[in-house]
Amino acid sequence: MAHCNDGLDDRCRDENGTIRRKRGDTRIDTLREEDGDNFAPGRRGDMHLDTLLEETGADSLRDYLRNKK
């Protein structure tokens, strides 16, 4: 895996210091490894993040996490 510029919160950042967006082709099962088994309950693990965001109307992973119920 490529090295990234870590901030105080240990998230990858672009060269200008902004936090990188997750790629749309990231699988839900990969996100569950990072965020826990309760991430996107009822969704298949092979679903892509883009599909989840489209179905839920969220603009980004951060938006989805902020507005999930």
DSSP file (Angstrom, degrees, kcal/mol; ACC not computed):
  #  RESIDUE AA STRUCTURE BP1 BP2  ACC     N-H-->O    O-->H-N    N-H-->O    O-->H-N    TCO  KAPPA ALPHA  PHI   PSI    X-CA   Y-CA   Z-CA
    1    1 A M              0   0    0      0, 0.0     2,-0.1     0, 0.0     0, 0.0   0.000 360.0 360.0 360.0 141.7    0.0    0.0    0.0
    2    2 A A        -     0   0    0      1,-0.1     2,-0.2     0, 0.0     0, 0.0  -0.369 360.0-109.2 -70.1 147.0    1.3    3.5   -0.8
    3    3 A H        -     0   0    0     -2,-0.1     2,-0.3     9,-0.0    -1,-0.1  -0.503  37.3-165.7 -74.2 144.4    2.4    5.7    2.0
    4    4 A C        -     0   0    0     -2,-0.2     2,-0.8    10,-0.0    10,-0.1  -0.886  30.2 -98.3-128.1 162.6    0.1    8.6    2.8
    5    5 A N  E     -A   13   0A   0      8,-1.0     8,-1.0    -2,-0.3     2,-0.3  -0.718  43.7-150.4 -81.7 111.4    0.5   11.8    4.8
    6    6 A D  E     -A   12   0A   0     -2,-0.8     6,-0.2     6,-0.2     2,-0.1  -0.606   7.6-157.2 -86.1 142.3   -1.1   11.1    8.1
    7    7 A G    >   -     0   0    0      4,-1.1     3,-1.6    -2,-0.3    -1,-0.1  -0.259  46.2 -76.4 -97.8-167.8   -2.7   13.8   10.2
    8    8 A L  T 3  S+     0   0    0      1,-0.3    -2,-0.1    -2,-0.1    -1,-0.0   0.785 133.2  52.3 -63.5 -27.3   -3.4   13.9   13.9
    9    9 A D  T 3  S-     0   0    0      2,-0.1    -1,-0.3     3,-0.0     3,-0.1   0.284 111.8-119.2 -94.4  10.5   -6.3   11.5   13.4
   10   10 A D    <   +     0   0    0     -3,-1.6     2,-0.3     1,-0.2    -2,-0.1   0.667  67.8 136.5  62.1  20.7   -4.2    9.0   11.4
   11   11 A R        -     0   0    0      1,-0.1    -4,-1.1    -6,-0.0    -1,-0.2  -0.750  63.1 -99.4 -95.2 148.3   -6.4    9.3    8.3
   12   12 A C  E     -A    6   0A   0     -2,-0.3     8,-1.8    -6,-0.2     2,-0.3  -0.364  42.6-165.6 -65.4 141.4   -4.7    9.5    4.9
   13   13 A R  E     -AB   5  19A   0     -8,-1.0    -8,-1.0     6,-0.3     6,-0.3  -0.943  19.7-115.6-128.8 150.0   -4.5   13.0    3.5
   14   14 A D    >   -     0   0    0      4,-3.2     3,-2.1    -2,-0.3     6,-0.0  -0.222  46.7 -92.0 -70.9 172.5   -3.7   14.4    0.1
   15   15 A E  T 3  S+     0   0    0      1,-0.3    -1,-0.1     2,-0.1    -2,-0.0   0.796 128.1  56.5 -60.2 -28.3   -0.6   16.4   -0.4
   16   16 A N  T 3  S-     0   0    0      2,-0.1    -1,-0.3     1,-0.0    -2,-0.0   0.460 121.8-106.1 -84.7   0.7   -2.5   19.6    0.3
   17   17 A G  S <  S+     0   0    0     -3,-2.1     2,-0.2     1,-0.3    -2,-0.1   0.327  75.7 132.5  97.6  -7.7   -3.6   18.2    3.7
   18   18 A T        -     0   0    0      1,-0.1    -4,-3.2    -5,-0.1    -1,-0.3  -0.509  65.3-103.4 -78.3 149.3   -7.2   17.5    2.9
   19   19 A I  B     -B   13   0A   0     -6,-0.3    -6,-0.3    -2,-0.2    -1,-0.1  -0.509  40.8-113.9 -71.8 134.5   -8.6   14.1    4.0
   20   20 A R        -     0   0    0     -8,-1.8     2,-0.2    -2,-0.2    -1,-0.1  -0.381  24.1-122.1 -69.8 144.4   -8.9   11.7    1.0
   21   21 A R        -     0   0    0     -2,-0.1     2,-0.2     1,-0.1    -1,-0.1  -0.600  31.5-106.3 -79.9 146.5  -12.3   10.6   -0.1
   22   22 A K        -     0   0    0     -2,-0.2    39,-0.1     1,-0.1     2,-0.1  -0.498  41.2-104.4 -69.2 143.1  -13.0    6.9   -0.2
   23   23 A R    >   -     0   0    0     -2,-0.2     3,-1.6     1,-0.1    26,-0.3  -0.419  21.4-127.0 -68.3 145.0  -13.0    5.4   -3.7
   24   24 A G  T 3  S+     0   0    0      1,-0.3    26,-2.5    25,-0.1    27,-0.3   0.726 107.3  59.9 -66.0 -23.0  -16.5    4.6   -5.0
   25   25 A D  T 3  S+     0   0    0     24,-0.2    -1,-0.3    23,-0.2     2,-0.3   0.311  74.5 124.4 -91.1  11.2  -15.5    1.1   -5.9
   26   26 A T    <   -     0   0    0     -3,-1.6    23,-2.4     1,-0.1     2,-0.1  -0.540  63.7-123.3 -68.0 132.0  -14.6    0.3   -2.2
   27   27 A R  B  >  -C   48   0B   0     -2,-0.3     4,-1.7    21,-0.2     3,-0.4  -0.461   7.8-125.3 -80.3 150.3  -16.5   -2.7   -1.1
   28   28 A I  H  > S+     0   0    0     19,-2.4     4,-2.1    17,-0.4    18,-0.2   0.868 111.2  57.8 -61.3 -38.3  -18.8   -2.7    1.9
   29   29 A D  H  > S+     0   0    0     16,-2.4     4,-1.2    18,-0.2    -1,-0.2   0.839 105.0  51.6 -64.9 -30.0  -17.0   -5.7    3.4
   30   30 A T  H  > S+     0   0    0     -3,-0.4     4,-1.0    15,-0.3    -1,-0.2   0.907 109.4  49.3 -68.1 -42.1  -13.8   -3.6    3.3
   31   31 A L  H  X S+     0   0    0     -4,-1.7     4,-3.2     1,-0.2     5,-0.3   0.833 105.6  58.0 -66.6 -31.7  -15.5   -0.8    5.1
   32   32 A R  H  X S+     0   0    0     -4,-2.1     4,-2.0     1,-0.2    -1,-0.2   0.846 100.2  57.4 -66.1 -32.9  -16.8   -3.2    7.7
   33   33 A E  H  < S+     0   0    0     -4,-1.2    -1,-0.2    -3,-0.2    -2,-0.2   0.861 117.3  34.4 -62.6 -34.5  -13.2   -4.2    8.5
   34   34 A E  H  < S+     0   0    0     -4,-1.0    -2,-0.2    -3,-0.2    -1,-0.2   0.857 131.0  29.2 -87.2 -39.8  -12.5   -0.5    9.3
   35   35 A D  H  < S-     0   0    0     -4,-3.2    -3,-0.2     1,-0.3     3,-0.2   0.434 113.9 -97.5-108.5  -1.6  -15.9    0.6   10.8
   36   36 A G    ><  -     0   0    0     -4,-2.0     3,-1.7    -5,-0.3    -1,-0.3  -0.149  40.5 -71.8 104.0 160.8  -17.2   -2.6   12.4
   37   37 A D  T 3  S+     0   0    0      1,-0.3    -1,-0.1    -4,-0.1    -5,-0.1   0.675 122.2  66.0 -64.8 -19.0  -19.7   -5.3   11.5
   38   38 A N  T 3  S+     0   0    0     -3,-0.2     2,-0.3    -6,-0.1    -1,-0.3   0.406  70.7 121.2 -86.4   3.8  -22.7   -3.0   11.9
   39   39 A F  S <  S-     0   0    0     -3,-1.7     4,-0.2     1,-0.3    -7,-0.1  -0.536  89.3  -8.0 -69.1 129.0  -21.6   -0.8    9.0
   40   40 A A  S >  S-     0   0    0     -2,-0.3     3,-1.7     1,-0.1    -1,-0.3   0.936  88.4-149.3  50.5  60.5  -24.4   -0.7    6.4
   41   41 A P  T 3  S+     0   0    0      0, 0.0    -1,-0.1     0, 0.0     3,-0.1  -0.281  76.3  22.6 -60.9 142.4  -26.6   -3.5    8.0
   42   42 A G  T 3  S+     0   0    0      1,-0.3     2,-0.3     0, 0.0    -2,-0.1   0.442  98.3 115.4  82.6  -0.2  -28.6   -5.5    5.6
   43   43 A R  S <  S-     0   0    0     -3,-1.7    -1,-0.3    -4,-0.2     2,-0.1  -0.793  71.5-108.4-102.9 146.3  -26.3   -4.7    2.6
   44   44 A R    >   -     0   0    0     -2,-0.3     3,-1.3     1,-0.1   -16,-0.3  -0.397  21.5-127.5 -68.9 146.9  -24.2   -7.3    0.8
   45   45 A G  T 3  S+     0   0    0      1,-0.3   -16,-2.4   -17,-0.2   -17,-0.4   0.756 107.1  58.5 -66.9 -25.8  -20.5   -7.2    1.4
   46   46 A D  T 3  S+     0   0    0    -18,-0.2    -1,-0.3   -19,-0.2     2,-0.1   0.426  80.1 113.3 -87.9   3.2  -19.8   -7.1   -2.3
   47   47 A M    <   -     0   0    0     -3,-1.3   -19,-2.4     1,-0.1     2,-0.2  -0.462  68.0-123.9 -68.2 145.7  -21.8   -3.9   -2.8
   48   48 A H  B  >  -C   27   0B   0    -21,-0.2     4,-2.0    -2,-0.1     3,-0.4  -0.619  13.9-118.9 -91.6 153.4  -19.7   -0.8   -3.7
   49   49 A L  H  > S+     0   0    0    -23,-2.4     4,-2.8   -26,-0.3     5,-0.2   0.888 113.2  59.2 -56.8 -42.5  -19.7    2.4   -1.8
   50   50 A D  H  > S+     0   0    0    -26,-2.5     4,-2.3     1,-0.2    -1,-0.2   0.898 106.6  47.9 -54.2 -42.3  -21.0    4.3   -4.8
   51   51 A T  H  > S+     0   0    0     -3,-0.4     4,-2.7   -27,-0.3    -1,-0.2   0.916 111.1  50.0 -66.5 -43.9  -24.1    2.1   -4.9
   52   52 A L  H  X S+     0   0    0     -4,-2.0     4,-1.9     1,-0.2     6,-0.3   0.925 112.4  47.5 -60.0 -45.2  -24.7    2.5   -1.1
   53   53 A L  H  X>S+     0   0    0     -4,-2.8     4,-1.4     1,-0.2     5,-1.2   0.904 112.5  49.2 -64.5 -41.0  -24.4    6.3   -1.4
   54   54 A E  H  <5S+     0   0    0     -4,-2.3     3,-0.3    -5,-0.2    -2,-0.2   0.929 112.5  47.3 -63.3 -45.5  -26.7    6.4   -4.4
   55   55 A E  H  <5S+     0   0    0     -4,-2.7    -1,-0.2     1,-0.2    -2,-0.2   0.817 119.2  39.6 -67.2 -30.7  -29.3    4.3   -2.7
   56   56 A T  H  <5S-     0   0    0     -4,-1.9    -1,-0.2    -5,-0.2    -2,-0.2   0.556 105.9-122.6 -97.2  -8.9  -29.2    6.3    0.6
   57   57 A G  T  <5 +     0   0    0     -4,-1.4     2,-0.2    -3,-0.3    -3,-0.2   0.633  60.3 147.2  77.5  13.4  -28.9    9.7   -1.0
   58   58 A A      < -     0   0    0     -5,-1.2    -1,-0.3    -6,-0.3    -2,-0.1  -0.554  45.2-148.6 -82.8 148.7  -25.7   10.5    0.8
   59   59 A D  S    S-     0   0    0     -2,-0.2     2,-0.3     1,-0.2    -1,-0.1   0.716  76.2  -4.2 -86.8 -23.6  -23.0   12.6   -0.9
   60   60 A S  S  > S-     0   0    0      1,-0.1     4,-2.5    -7,-0.1    -1,-0.2  -0.946  77.9 -93.3-158.3 171.0  -20.0   10.9    0.7
   61   61 A L  H  > S+     0   0    0     -2,-0.3     4,-2.8     1,-0.2     5,-0.2   0.909 126.0  52.5 -60.6 -41.8  -19.0    8.3    3.3
   62   62 A R  H  > S+     0   0    0      1,-0.2     4,-2.3     2,-0.2    -1,-0.2   0.914 109.2  48.9 -60.2 -43.1  -18.9   11.0    5.9
   63   63 A D  H  > S+     0   0    0      2,-0.2     4,-2.0     1,-0.2    -2,-0.2   0.913 111.4  50.2 -63.1 -43.3  -22.4   12.2    5.0
   64   64 A Y  H  X S+     0   0    0     -4,-2.5     4,-1.2     1,-0.2    -2,-0.2   0.945 112.7  46.0 -60.1 -49.1  -23.7    8.6    5.2
   65   65 A L  H  < S+     0   0    0     -4,-2.8    -1,-0.2     1,-0.2    -2,-0.2   0.863 112.9  50.4 -63.8 -36.4  -22.1    8.0    8.6
   66   66 A R  H  < S+     0   0    0     -4,-2.3    -1,-0.2    -5,-0.2    -2,-0.2   0.855 119.5  35.3 -69.1 -35.6  -23.4   11.3    9.9
   67   67 A N  H  < S+     0   0    0     -4,-2.0    -2,-0.2    -5,-0.2    -1,-0.2   0.415  85.5 119.0-104.7   0.8  -27.0   10.7    8.8
   68   68 A K     <        0   0    0     -4,-1.2    -3,-0.0    -3,-0.2    -4,-0.0  -0.325 360.0 360.0 -68.3 153.1  -27.4    7.0    9.3
   69   69 A K              0   0    0     -2,-0.0    -1,-0.1     0, 0.0    -4,-0.0   0.370 360.0 360.0-119.1 360.0  -30.1    6.0   11.7
